[in-house]
Amino acid sequence: MRWTKTRKAGKIMYKLICMSFDGDYKVERPSFDSVDKTWNYAGDIGSKWFFYPFYFVVSGSGKTIVDAGGDLKHLIGKRVKTVVSLFEKTVNKPEMANVGADEFASAIPA
């Protein structure tokens, strides 16, 4: 699988996005030259994005999911706008009222 990546001084760059249950997301400003460095940063941001519990590593362009955690691995390779749409559809299901992040993540369709 080939990713569209942003290059900074010849390096492939990645970004971290933090997504809420309804598909709204925030892009963390630093870019990273590896997926591992991006995840390390995600582990250090604490409760900064408490209402955005779903983290994804995206291509430097911010358009494609490059890595995802836990029950969201099936979203790797999808466009961010597709994932936003899946989150929006899932959050509006009656059975998703008052569920936790883990249960919600497992309900996101492929």
Helices and strands as residue ranges (DSSP letters): E 6-8, E 11-19, E 25-27, H 35-44, E 54-59, E 65-68, G 70-75, H 80-91, G 94-96, H 101-107
